[in-house]
Amino acid sequence: MHYYGPSNGHDQIAFEAVMARLANPYWIAFDIIFLVSVIYHGFQGAWGIALEYIRSPYILKFTQVFIVLTALSLLTAGLMIIML
C-alpha cells in the first residue's frame, strides 16, 4: 500500500497510481533513500546483536559476512525494483 493515507483515497493504491508516482524523480529518490535507511537500520541492529551474543570469533566472522552479503543482496534487489 504505497503511500496510502486517510486523505489520499483508496484509488491512490491502484497499480496505475503507484506507477505514475514512481515515474516522478522525487519519489524515486525518496524510495532509494528510504530503502538504504531501512536496510542500514535493520542490519546495523543485527550486527550489534551478533557482536553482543556470539563469542566464537569464527562464528562471529561468518555471521558478519552473512549479514553484509544479505544486506547487499536485498539492497540490490530493492534498487532493481525501484528502477523498473
Stockholm file with secondary structure:
# STOCKHOLM 1.0

chainA/1-84         MHYYGPSNGHDQIAFEAVMARLANPYWIAFDIIFLVSVIYHGFQGAWGIALEYIRSPYILKFTQVFIVLTALSLLTAGLMIIML
#=GR chainA/1-84 SS CTTCCTTTCGGGGSHHHHHHHHTSHHHHHHHHHHHHHHHHHHHHHHHHHHHHHCCCHHHHHHHHHHHHHHHHHHHHHHHHHHTC
#=GC SS_cons        CTTCCTTTCGGGGSHHHHHHHHTSHHHHHHHHHHHHHHHHHHHHHHHHHHHHHCCCHHHHHHHHHHHHHHHHHHHHHHHHHHTC
//
